[in-house]
């Protein structure tokens, strides 16, 4: 029989010849694990019959317990573990330290199948002279007051080991060793569940950190560790242990988040000297504002900073700090990050601080256009810090408010007309006339919100803003989609340091997509068939995405004819008309003779930066141009846009200096290639290991000679706690866009009953009355108006199914 087996057997004493034992009850039992050794053998009988009976009972119980039956155990039974002799403590055994005692007893407990806990100790002159280690089931469970409903694990087990320090020899000596337990011991199949066998190893800690960094849930991490270890029983810990480890990590960094963020920026500054960051704190050194922009973002602003979008978002960190990214669009039509900030509030002062830091960090001049929502504080800050920048309001937010600001019946009937007026008005006079006509015919002349939107039409209506370059953007949709993308990586549970690690992953993914597009532009050519030489020319100049936009315009230029409207000494005016169309809406083409420049009334070239079909048709068929002149090629859409040296305000070049990271990546890739080739040969593998050892010896000799070598790069999430305390963690922020507290059903019922008893109701946006028990959806006055309208006109104006007309321009961004 295997001596390492922990099968439990019971030996019951029956018919013992000893007179003293005959007086005891027949139910007295003695349980021994495995076959008894000679030093522990108890002679139950002096006759051969009794000895054979004991052996028979022993064999019978081994077979029963080997099946791990879950039958209840007897409280009077004594369970003695069977392990190797050299693992069993004995009296007068000597140890140098208490750590040696604990290690030895725990090794014995691991093999036996029980847990150990430290118990009583006695000190003399500050030195422990007596120490006891007991079974984890020692004592009894005491429940006082209201506690969690937890199972009781203590059964007053008496197994223990006691050591006493002998001053004469300076060692600890075992004085008491009780090996008997009053409970069954853990079988081999369940040993990995005991606490003494459970520990999150350093390898598992490192692996869980890496998996957490890529947002792998803990439950999935545990499944991966099980596959990696060959079964969950071989992991060495439970899933709850991993949860507890992460909890301990959070406790460890609590209170140090601000300092760790500061050290993170300092570490990144070493790797990227062009990184700019600034941390603002209040009088108590609590972080209030954070701004940062790395070298790639600063270079991108130089190339694509003519149009930017600014919008804030929430629920990205555990302090509810407001995340404020400033984004733009690159030459592939992709959204890019230009700068980022954390703000503690959305006041004018906070936005002024952000825009000033932004201007100080970025090379070049202020942007030509900035697109935001209608936030008053943001508007005031932009007018103060960016007076030369055109501030455009997001058209999507405005159009989305139509359903809230006008009654449902009129919204259903006239919204399409408003949309057509906004997007398809060619000039300001046309927009004003059509808007006034719709407002009068719909009876919305008294609507205050519509009056306000008309008063600020120069900030959002295309007919008023299409003379300024906007890169084809009319709303903050790119910022909104960027927020959704970033929130796939970050969450409201993140500390500031966790946020930076996760956010950098998102930005890296975003920039890798840009790198892939650059690779496609260099190594692939667009597939097209065109009779115009201009198509071949621009296929080599434009990026693939921009060429698609250009080719779409070029392929339709043959559908237009031109009529000369009038001419003078400085310019010629033509009308571009679509062929084979009755009463086509003409576009006005103006040709300036002195500058040799063509402009179109559709304003596509002014807003998007790509010539429209009308200009291309005029150049090809009227001016007889084969190649597109340089004045119609906007450099920001070309493949060679980023081939330029960028200098900051003091003349220092802004470069993405990551030589150390590139060197590490190159060495790792080379090592992996070598390993893949030699791993099949044991001789080659030994040679490779010996070579690495020799290189390490040479490196150590270099260090001994005093040569300076840069330290290895340590990931920010693995850095130790900062030694110097500078910044405190931010206070919890409640932003104005975070919403109200969710209420339970009972609480809602009580509040509703209280309002009804007090005569206080809600405000109805339909009838514009307070203290009502209805809202706009079920307003009786609106319902009566709709019924009257139906009876008079014979059609239901509130039926949304009549909305079937589509418009050529719905305000979607060109490169969205």
Secondary structure, DSSP 8 states (H G I E B T S, - for coil): --TT---EEEEE--S---HHHHTS-TT-EEEEESS--TTT-----SSHHHHHHHHHHHHHHHHHHHTT------TT--EE----GGGS--TT-EESSHHHHHHHHHHHHHHHT--EEEEEEEEETTEEEEEEEEETT-SB----SS--------B----EEEEEEETTTTEEEEEEEE-EESS----GGGGGGSGGG----HHHHHHHHHHHHTT--HHHHHHHHHHHHTSGGGSSS-HHHHHHHHHHHHHHHTT-HHHHHHHHHHHHHHH-TT-EEEEEE-TT-BEEEEEEE-HHHHHHHHHHTTEEEEEEE--SSTT--EEEEEEEE-TTS-EEEEEEEEES--SHHHHHHHHHHHHHHSSSS--SEEEE---HHHHHHHHHH-TTSEEEE-HHHHHHTHHHHS-HHHHHHHHHHHHHHHHH--SHHHHHHHHHHHHHHHT-TT-HHHHHHHHTGGGT-HHHHTTS--TT--SSHHHHHHHHHHTTT--TT--HHHHHHHHHHHHHHHHHHHHHHHHHHHH-------S-HHHHHHHHHB-HHHHHHHHHHHTTGGGEEEEEEEE-SSEEEEEEEETT-TT---EEEEEETTTTEEEETT-HHHHHSS--HHHHHIIIIIS--SS--GGG--GGGBTTTT-S--B-TTS-B-----HHHHHHHHHHHHHHHHHHHHTT-HHHHHHHHHHHHHHHHHHHHHHHTT---------GGG----SS---B-------TTS------HHHHHHHHHHHHHHT--EEETTTTEEEES--GGG-HHHHHHHHHHHHHHSS-TT-GGG-----S-----TT-
